[in-house]
């Protein structure tokens, strides 16, 4: 009996380890973005911004944000913020935040669809059998953390859908993306991003 409880204790998930591993892809994406920008050069990057500004309206930029936060893509909402900052903060931040939150909810529903795939369903059942109590306790909190911190937000929301976490709680956590969009907005407005 004691050995069984010891074995169970060994197999408990290490939330801290998952958080660290979750940071790695997003940090690499940010580094890659800035390396690409440096490679393009300031003039070429400015030309690209002018092209996007001339050919994409605010709604299309919000659609881009929704897409990047719905699907697991090597893209970031911050890529359009050099163009978004031409709009007033009281308009841009809520609009982009709600577009991002809608992306998280869409990712959740994608997860609910994915769980119908037998391979994904088997993985979800195994994960629930192994870590069910931890998922129930911390799952929604992890969505909240991913909505604010540099973690793969769309992947976390999709996993929340696969694990069938409460939709209302997940949706409420997604609305904190407004804070994340505010951070992006003011980072670019204050010139804290060196191009």
TORZA-426248 format. One record per atom (N, C-alpha, C): residue in one letter; x, y, z. Coordinates in steps of 0.02 Angstrom, whole numbers, plus 50000, padded with zeros to 5 digits. Layout:
N
AXYZ ...
***
This chain:
195
X500414994050000 X500005000050000 X500435006350000 X500955006250042 X501395012150046 X501755013349980 X501965007649948 X502305008249883 X501855011349830 X501195009349832 X500725012049783 X500635019549792 X500575021849855 X500485028949865 X501115032749846 X501705029649857 X502335032749836 X502375033249761 X502135028049726 X502135028149652 X501665033449626 X501075034149659 X500605039349638 X500905046249647 X501265047149703 X501575053649716 X502095055349663 X502465050349639 X502975051449588 X502665053649522 X502065051249507 X501745052649442 X501325058949442 X501305062749498 X500915068949498 X501255073949452 X500875077849414 X501175082449366 X501525088249403 X502055090549374 X502425096249401 X502215102449362 X501745106349390 X501455112149356 X502005117049338 X502495118049383 X503045122749370 X503435120749308 X503565114249300 X503925111749242 X503535113149178 X502875112049178 X502465113349120 X502455120849103 X502445125049155 X502455132249143 X503105134349109 X503665131649132 X504315133149102 X504335130749030 X504115124549019 X504105121848950 X503635125948905 X503095128448934 X502635132548895 X502935139248873 X503405141848914 X503735148148897 X504195147448837 X504505141548829 X505025140648778 X504795142348708 X504225139548682 X504025141048613 X503875148448602 X503545151648651 X503365158648640 X503985163148642 X504455161548686 X505075165448689 X505455164648623 X505475158448597 X505805157248533 X505455160948476 X504785161348479 X504405165048428 X504585172448431 X504615175348492 X504795182348499 X505505183648473 X505965179348491 X506665180148468 X506695179748392 X506335174848363 X506325174048290 X506045180248257 X505505183048286 X505205189148258 X505705194848255 X506055195948310 X506525201648312 X507135200348268 X507335193948261 X507885192448216 X507675193648143 X507065191848127 X506805193048059 X506775200548045 X506525204348095 X506475211548087 X507165214548075 X507665212348114 X508335214948105 X508605213048036 X508445206948015 X508685204547950 X508365208647894 X507735210147901 X507395214147850 X507675221247846 X507885223547904 X508135230447906 X507565235247920 X507725240747951 X507215245647971 X506815248247911 X507155249947856 X506815252747798 X506315247847767 X506545241547759 X506105236447731 X505505235147776 X505635235247842 X505105233947890 X504595239647887 X504845245847881 X504395251647875 X503975251147812 X504285248747757 X503925247747694 X503365242647704 X503525237247740 X503035232047753 X502455234847795 X502615238847846 X502095241947888 X501645246347846 X501955250447802 X501565254947759 X501115251047712 X501365245347687 X500965241147642 X500355238347679 X500475235547740 X499925232747779 X499435238147798 X499695243947819 X499265249547838 X498845251747779 X499135251747718 X498775253947659 X498275248847633 X498395242447647 X497975237147618 X497525233547668 X497665234447732 X497265231047783 X496945236247828 X496285235547839 X495955240047885 X495965237247956 X495695241048002 X495705238948072 X495345232348083 X494785231448050 X494405225248056 X494825219248034 X495195219947979 X495605214447954 X496185212848002 X496445218148035 X496975216848085 X496695213248146 X496075214948165 X495745211248220 X495605204048199 X495435202948136 X495325196248110 X495975192248113 X496535195448098 X497195192248103 X497315190148176 X497165194548224 X497265193048295 X496835187048315 X496195187148293 X495745181448307 X496045174948281 X496305175148219 X496575169148188 X497185166548226 X497645171148245 X498255168848280 X498095165948349 X497535168148380 X497355165648445 X496845159948442 X496635158148382 X496205152248373 X496615146148357 X497075146848310 X497475141248286 X498175141548315 X498475135748323 X499165135348348 X499625136848289 X499835143048283 X500245145348227 X500875148648253 X501405148748213 X502015152248233 X501955159748220 X501395162648241 X501255169848232 X501055172748299 X501085179248303 X500895182548365 X500455188648350 X499975190148394 X499575196248384 X500015202548383 X500585202248416 X501015208248420 X501275210448352 X501255206048302 X501525207748237 X501155213448204 X500515214448221 X500135219948190 X500115226248232 X500425226048292 X500375231948335 X500745238048311 X501255237448269 X501535243648240 X501015247548200 X500515243948172 X499975247148135 X499395249048181 X499265244948231 X498705245948277 X498795252548317 X499415254348332 X499525260248375 X499335266848342 X499165266748278 X498935272948247 X498215274548268 X497875269648300 X497195270648325 X497225272448399 X496725276348424 X496735278148495 X496685272148541 X497035272448598 X497075266748644 X496385264548668 X495925269248680 X495265267548708 X494835263848657 X495035263948594 X494695260148542 X495075253748527 X495735254448518 X496155248848495 X496205243248547 X496315245048610 X496425239948661 X495815235448673 X495215238348684 X494635233948693 X494475229748631 X494545232748571 X494375229148510 X494855223348498 X495505224548504 X495995219148494 X495955214048550 X495815216448611 X495745211748668 X495155207048659 X494585209748635 X494005205448624 X494105200748564 X494475203148513 X494635198748456 X495065192848480 X495545194448524 X495985189248551 X495595184448596 X495155187248638 X494745183048682 X494295178448641 X494005181148586 X493595177048542 X494005171448511 X494635172848496 X495085167748470 X495185162148521 X495265164048585 X495345158948637 X494735154548644 X494145157648640 X493515153748643 X493445149248582 X493635151748523 X493625147648462 X494105141748470 X494695142948499 X495175137548510 X494885132248558 X494515134648608 X494175130048655 X493705125448616 X493295128348571 X492825124348533 X493185119548484 X493755121748458 X494165117248417 X494385111148458 X494575112548520 X494765107048566 X494185102248577 X493575105048584 X492985100748593 X492865096348532 X493035099148472 X492985095148411 X493535089948407 X494145091948426 X494715087448422 X494625081248465 X494275082048522 X494185076448568 X493765070848536 X493425072448481 X493035067348445 X493485062848403 X494115065148392 X494595060948356 X494825055448404 X494785049048385 X494935043548432 X495615044148466 X496135045948429 X496805046448458 X496835051948512 X496535057648497 X496525063248546 X496085061248606 X495525057948593 X495075055848647 X495435051048694 X495815046348666 X496185041648709 X496685045348753 X497035050248723 X497505054248761 X497165058248816 X496575061048801 X496205064948851 X495965060548908 X495725054548891 X495485049848942 X496065047848988 X496645046348958 X497235044548998 X497455050249043 X497465056349015 X497675062249054 X497195063449111 X496535062549098 X496045063649150 X496105058349204 X496235052149184 X496315046749233 X496925047949277 X497445050649247 X498075051549283 X498085058049324 X497835063549294 X497905070149324 X497235073749333 X496685069949332 X496015072949334 X495915078249388 X496115076749450 X496015081349505 X496405087849494 X497015087149470 X497435093049457 X497155097249400 X496915093949348 X496615097449291 X495995101349314 X495575098049353 X494965101349378 X495135107349422 X495675106549462 X495855111749510 X496205117649477 X496685116149431 X497115121449404 X496995123049330 X496585119149295 X496505120049223 X496295127049203 X495775129649234 X495525136349217 X496035141649237 X496365140549294 X496885145349316 X497455145649265 X497605139949234 X498135139749184 X497925143749122 X497285143549104 X497025147649048 X497115155049065 X496965156849127 X497045163849149 X497775166049145 X498225161749168 X498945163349165 X499175164049093 X498955159449050 X499155159548979 X498875165648943 X498305168348967 X498005174148934 X498405180448947 X498795180649001 X499165186649019 X499915185849005 X500195180149024 X500915179049018 X501095176148949 X501735176548931 X501935173848865 X501945166148864 X501355163248863 X501265156048855 X500855154948791 X500885149048762 X500495147848700 X499745147648714 X499435153548710 X498735154548729 X498255149948691 X498325149748624 X497855145748584 X497905138348602 X498525135948614 X498625128848631 X498315127248699 X498385131848747 X498095130748814 X497335130748810 X497045135348771 X496315135548764 X496055129248728 X496435126948679 X496245120848644 X496255114848692 X496785114648733 X496835109248783 X496265109548833 X496045115748851 X495475116648896 X494845113648864 X494775114448798 X494205111548763 X494245103948762 X494835101348748 X494935094048747 X494765091048816 X494965094548869 X494845092048937 X494145093848963 X493745097348921 X493045099048936 X492975103149000 X493415108149007 X493355112749063 X492735117149054 X492515120249107 X491905124349105 X491975130149056 X491525130449006 X491565135448953 X491515142548980 X491055143749026 X490955150549053 X491595152949088 X491895148649129 X492505150649165 X493075151949116 X493145147549066 X493675148449016 X493565155048978 X492935156448959 X492775162648922 X492935168748964 X492765168649029 X492925174349072 X493675175349078 X494055169849083 X494785170349086 X495065173349021 X494755171548965 X494985174048900 X494915181648895 X494435184648930 X494345191848925 X494935195748953 X495355192548993 X495955195949019 X496475197048964 X496325194548904 X496765196148847 X496765203648832 X496255207148856 X496245214448848 X496865217448881 X497055214748940 X497655217048974 X498275215548933 X498305209648902 X498875207848861 X498935212448800 X498375213948769 X498385218548712 X498585225548733 X498395227648794 X498605234148820 X499355234348828 X499645228848851 X500385228448859 X500715229248790 X500475225448740 X500755226048673 X500695233248648 X500105236148657 X499975242948631 X500475247948660 X500545247948726 X500965252948758 X501715251548749 X501895245148740 X502595243448725 X502795246748659 X502345246448609 X502495249548544 X502435257148546 X501915259648581 X501835266948585 X502435270248619 X502675267148672 X503235269948710 X503915268548677 X503905264948621 X504525263548585 X504985258748622 X504695254248662 X505105249448699 X505325243648656 X505045243148596 X505255238048548 X505745241148500 X506355238748501 X506875241648457 X506855238148390 X506735241948338 X506725239048270 X507385240148235 
***
